[in-house]
Amino acid sequence: MDTLDRLALILVIIGALNWGLIGLFEFDLVANLFGGQNAALSRLIYSLVGLAGLYSITFLFREETVPTDES
């Protein structure tokens, strides 16, 4: 897993946790931390999470490689 994959996974997890909080407690953590839903930083975070979700679709179509021990 390379750096971009890890970053995408972290952003998708942040998005999932935020949606979980919204669904369970009507609490938007991203908006609360960054100045409201319409604040520029909140919108940037929402956009990055959305792009990470789109990028993560590629995980479904990748071939899994198993490292071999050539000792």
VMD Tcl script that builds the backbone (N, CA, C; Angstrom):
set m [mol new atoms 213]
animate dup $m
set s [atomselect $m all]
$s set {name element resname resid chain x y z} {
  {N N MET 1 A 0.859 -1.173 0.000}
  {CA C MET 1 A 0.000 0.000 0.000}
  {C C MET 1 A 0.905 1.236 0.000}
  {N N ASP 2 A 0.715 2.085 -0.970}
  {CA C ASP 2 A 1.576 3.268 -1.056}
  {C C ASP 2 A 0.979 4.450 -0.281}
  {N N THR 3 A 1.677 5.551 -0.289}
  {CA C THR 3 A 1.301 6.724 0.499}
  {C C THR 3 A -0.056 7.286 0.087}
  {N N LEU 4 A -0.316 7.365 -1.212}
  {CA C LEU 4 A -1.601 7.889 -1.677}
  {C C LEU 4 A -2.756 6.994 -1.216}
  {N N ASP 5 A -2.544 5.685 -1.258}
  {CA C ASP 5 A -3.573 4.756 -0.789}
  {C C ASP 5 A -3.861 4.971 0.698}
  {N N ARG 6 A -2.814 5.127 1.485}
  {CA C ARG 6 A -2.981 5.342 2.930}
  {C C ARG 6 A -3.698 6.664 3.209}
  {N N LEU 7 A -3.316 7.707 2.495}
  {CA C LEU 7 A -3.966 9.005 2.674}
  {C C LEU 7 A -5.449 8.917 2.318}
  {N N ALA 8 A -5.758 8.259 1.210}
  {CA C ALA 8 A -7.154 8.085 0.807}
  {C C ALA 8 A -7.925 7.303 1.864}
  {N N LEU 9 A -7.309 6.252 2.389}
  {CA C LEU 9 A -7.973 5.442 3.409}
  {C C LEU 9 A -8.228 6.265 4.673}
  {N N ILE 10 A -7.275 7.076 5.087}
  {CA C ILE 10 A -7.451 7.930 6.267}
  {C C ILE 10 A -8.598 8.906 6.051}
  {N N LEU 11 A -8.658 9.518 4.877}
  {CA C LEU 11 A -9.731 10.472 4.589}
  {C C LEU 11 A -11.097 9.790 4.526}
  {N N VAL 12 A -11.140 8.592 3.971}
  {CA C VAL 12 A -12.408 7.854 3.916}
  {C C VAL 12 A -12.860 7.485 5.327}
  {N N ILE 13 A -11.927 7.117 6.189}
  {CA C ILE 13 A -12.268 6.802 7.581}
  {C C ILE 13 A -12.794 8.050 8.289}
  {N N ILE 14 A -12.138 9.188 8.084}
  {CA C ILE 14 A -12.617 10.440 8.671}
  {C C ILE 14 A -14.040 10.731 8.204}
  {N N GLY 15 A -14.283 10.567 6.910}
  {CA C GLY 15 A -15.622 10.793 6.377}
  {C C GLY 15 A -16.647 9.843 6.970}
  {N N ALA 16 A -16.273 8.573 7.104}
  {CA C ALA 16 A -17.198 7.589 7.664}
  {C C ALA 16 A -17.517 7.904 9.127}
  {N N LEU 17 A -16.503 8.272 9.894}
  {CA C LEU 17 A -16.738 8.635 11.294}
  {C C LEU 17 A -17.616 9.881 11.398}
  {N N ASN 18 A -17.365 10.849 10.534}
  {CA C ASN 18 A -18.182 12.065 10.550}
  {C C ASN 18 A -19.642 11.746 10.214}
  {N N TRP 19 A -19.861 10.911 9.189}
  {CA C TRP 19 A -21.236 10.545 8.835}
  {C C TRP 19 A -21.894 9.726 9.937}
  {N N GLY 20 A -21.116 8.891 10.601}
  {CA C GLY 20 A -21.653 8.141 11.737}
  {C C GLY 20 A -22.114 9.069 12.850}
  {N N LEU 21 A -21.300 10.085 13.149}
  {CA C LEU 21 A -21.687 11.063 14.170}
  {C C LEU 21 A -22.923 11.853 13.758}
  {N N ILE 22 A -23.000 12.200 12.477}
  {CA C ILE 22 A -24.184 12.922 11.986}
  {C C ILE 22 A -25.424 12.038 12.121}
  {N N GLY 23 A -25.309 10.790 11.713}
  {CA C GLY 23 A -26.459 9.889 11.765}
  {C C GLY 23 A -26.914 9.551 13.172}
  {N N LEU 24 A -25.967 9.356 14.073}
  {CA C LEU 24 A -26.323 8.934 15.427}
  {C C LEU 24 A -26.656 10.104 16.360}
  {N N PHE 25 A -25.918 11.194 16.216}
  {CA C PHE 25 A -26.032 12.265 17.199}
  {C C PHE 25 A -26.339 13.646 16.603}
  {N N GLU 26 A -26.552 13.703 15.276}
  {CA C GLU 26 A -26.765 14.971 14.584}
  {C C GLU 26 A -25.643 15.963 14.892}
  {N N PHE 27 A -24.404 15.449 14.903}
  {CA C PHE 27 A -23.224 16.255 15.217}
  {C C PHE 27 A -22.224 16.140 14.074}
  {N N ASP 28 A -21.947 17.253 13.426}
  {CA C ASP 28 A -20.998 17.290 12.315}
  {C C ASP 28 A -19.642 17.741 12.867}
  {N N LEU 29 A -18.754 16.792 13.094}
  {CA C LEU 29 A -17.453 17.076 13.701}
  {C C LEU 29 A -16.602 17.984 12.826}
  {N N VAL 30 A -16.598 17.738 11.520}
  {CA C VAL 30 A -15.794 18.561 10.610}
  {C C VAL 30 A -16.261 20.015 10.671}
  {N N ALA 31 A -17.558 20.236 10.590}
  {CA C ALA 31 A -18.091 21.594 10.658}
  {C C ALA 31 A -17.791 22.228 12.005}
  {N N ASN 32 A -17.892 21.443 13.056}
  {CA C ASN 32 A -17.642 21.966 14.394}
  {C C ASN 32 A -16.183 22.373 14.570}
  {N N LEU 33 A -15.271 21.594 14.025}
  {CA C LEU 33 A -13.841 21.887 14.178}
  {C C LEU 33 A -13.362 23.024 13.283}
  {N N PHE 34 A -13.970 23.168 12.113}
  {CA C PHE 34 A -13.423 24.079 11.114}
  {C C PHE 34 A -14.327 25.256 10.766}
  {N N GLY 35 A -15.294 25.597 11.618}
  {CA C GLY 35 A -16.029 26.840 11.443}
  {C C GLY 35 A -17.354 26.769 10.723}
  {N N GLY 36 A -17.992 25.641 10.707}
  {CA C GLY 36 A -19.306 25.526 10.063}
  {C C GLY 36 A -19.218 24.844 8.707}
  {N N GLN 37 A -20.373 24.400 8.229}
  {CA C GLN 37 A -20.420 23.659 6.972}
  {C C GLN 37 A -20.010 24.486 5.773}
  {N N ASN 38 A -20.218 25.778 5.810}
  {CA C ASN 38 A -19.901 26.629 4.665}
  {C C ASN 38 A -18.534 27.278 4.756}
  {N N ALA 39 A -17.794 27.009 5.821}
  {CA C ALA 39 A -16.448 27.567 5.951}
  {C C ALA 39 A -15.542 26.937 4.894}
  {N N ALA 40 A -14.606 27.717 4.408}
  {CA C ALA 40 A -13.726 27.250 3.329}
  {C C ALA 40 A -12.961 25.983 3.729}
  {N N LEU 41 A -12.464 25.930 4.951}
  {CA C LEU 41 A -11.687 24.755 5.374}
  {C C LEU 41 A -12.577 23.512 5.478}
  {N N SER 42 A -13.785 23.681 5.986}
  {CA C SER 42 A -14.722 22.549 6.044}
  {C C SER 42 A -15.034 22.038 4.643}
  {N N ARG 43 A -15.290 22.950 3.732}
  {CA C ARG 43 A -15.597 22.544 2.353}
  {C C ARG 43 A -14.404 21.853 1.714}
  {N N LEU 44 A -13.198 22.292 2.039}
  {CA C LEU 44 A -11.995 21.622 1.533}
  {C C LEU 44 A -11.910 20.200 2.069}
  {N N ILE 45 A -12.157 20.028 3.365}
  {CA C ILE 45 A -12.132 18.688 3.961}
  {C C ILE 45 A -13.195 17.801 3.320}
  {N N TYR 46 A -14.415 18.317 3.183}
  {CA C TYR 46 A -15.488 17.542 2.545}
  {C C TYR 46 A -15.095 17.144 1.124}
  {N N SER 47 A -14.486 18.058 0.391}
  {CA C SER 47 A -14.075 17.777 -0.991}
  {C C SER 47 A -12.985 16.719 -1.036}
  {N N LEU 48 A -12.007 16.829 -0.140}
  {CA C LEU 48 A -10.927 15.832 -0.096}
  {C C LEU 48 A -11.454 14.455 0.280}
  {N N VAL 49 A -12.401 14.409 1.212}
  {CA C VAL 49 A -13.009 13.126 1.589}
  {C C VAL 49 A -13.760 12.529 0.394}
  {N N GLY 50 A -14.482 13.361 -0.335}
  {CA C GLY 50 A -15.193 12.880 -1.528}
  {C C GLY 50 A -14.248 12.354 -2.592}
  {N N LEU 51 A -13.162 13.087 -2.845}
  {CA C LEU 51 A -12.167 12.625 -3.820}
  {C C LEU 51 A -11.500 11.331 -3.361}
  {N N ALA 52 A -11.238 11.229 -2.066}
  {CA C ALA 52 A -10.644 10.004 -1.531}
  {C C ALA 52 A -11.591 8.824 -1.707}
  {N N GLY 53 A -12.883 9.078 -1.540}
  {CA C GLY 53 A -13.865 8.011 -1.765}
  {C C GLY 53 A -13.877 7.547 -3.207}
  {N N LEU 54 A -13.810 8.496 -4.126}
  {CA C LEU 54 A -13.754 8.127 -5.546}
  {C C LEU 54 A -12.480 7.350 -5.861}
  {N N TYR 55 A -11.362 7.816 -5.339}
  {CA C TYR 55 A -10.090 7.129 -5.556}
  {C C TYR 55 A -10.133 5.713 -4.972}
  {N N SER 56 A -10.800 5.556 -3.839}
  {CA C SER 56 A -10.849 4.256 -3.164}
  {C C SER 56 A -11.621 3.215 -3.949}
  {N N ILE 57 A -12.426 3.639 -4.903}
  {CA C ILE 57 A -13.119 2.682 -5.760}
  {C C ILE 57 A -12.102 1.796 -6.483}
  {N N THR 58 A -10.924 2.355 -6.773}
  {CA C THR 58 A -9.902 1.566 -7.468}
  {C C THR 58 A -9.443 0.370 -6.644}
  {N N PHE 59 A -9.606 0.425 -5.324}
  {CA C PHE 59 A -9.208 -0.707 -4.474}
  {C C PHE 59 A -9.994 -1.965 -4.830}
  {N N LEU 60 A -11.217 -1.793 -5.306}
  {CA C LEU 60 A -12.061 -2.942 -5.642}
  {C C LEU 60 A -11.561 -3.704 -6.857}
  {N N PHE 61 A -10.789 -3.042 -7.717}
  {CA C PHE 61 A -10.397 -3.649 -8.977}
  {C C PHE 61 A -8.915 -4.007 -9.042}
  {N N ARG 62 A -8.229 -3.890 -7.944}
  {CA C ARG 62 A -6.801 -4.212 -7.932}
  {C C ARG 62 A -6.589 -5.694 -7.688}
  {N N GLU 63 A -5.559 -6.212 -8.326}
  {CA C GLU 63 A -5.152 -7.585 -8.082}
  {C C GLU 63 A -4.384 -7.629 -6.775}
  {N N GLU 64 A -4.712 -8.572 -5.925}
  {CA C GLU 64 A -3.968 -8.705 -4.677}
  {C C GLU 64 A -2.686 -9.479 -4.952}
  {N N THR 65 A -1.583 -8.928 -4.534}
  {CA C THR 65 A -0.304 -9.605 -4.705}
  {C C THR 65 A 0.175 -10.116 -3.357}
  {N N VAL 66 A 0.684 -11.333 -3.387}
  {CA C VAL 66 A 1.194 -11.947 -2.164}
  {C C VAL 66 A 2.702 -11.992 -2.278}
  {N N PRO 67 A 3.418 -11.399 -1.288}
  {CA C PRO 67 A 4.878 -11.446 -1.363}
  {C C PRO 67 A 5.363 -12.896 -1.234}
  {N N THR 68 A 6.372 -13.204 -2.005}
  {CA C THR 68 A 6.932 -14.559 -1.940}
  {C C THR 68 A 8.257 -14.514 -1.208}
  {N N ASP 69 A 8.527 -15.597 -0.518}
  {CA C ASP 69 A 9.790 -15.724 0.230}
  {C C ASP 69 A 10.720 -16.588 -0.611}
  {N N GLU 70 A 11.707 -15.965 -1.221}
  {CA C GLU 70 A 12.608 -16.652 -2.128}
  {C C GLU 70 A 13.872 -17.135 -1.436}
  {N N SER 71 A 13.814 -17.406 -0.123}
  {CA C SER 71 A 15.008 -17.843 0.632}
  {C C SER 71 A 15.369 -19.267 0.355}
}
mol reanalyze $m
mol bondsrecalc $m
mol representation Tube
mol addrep $m
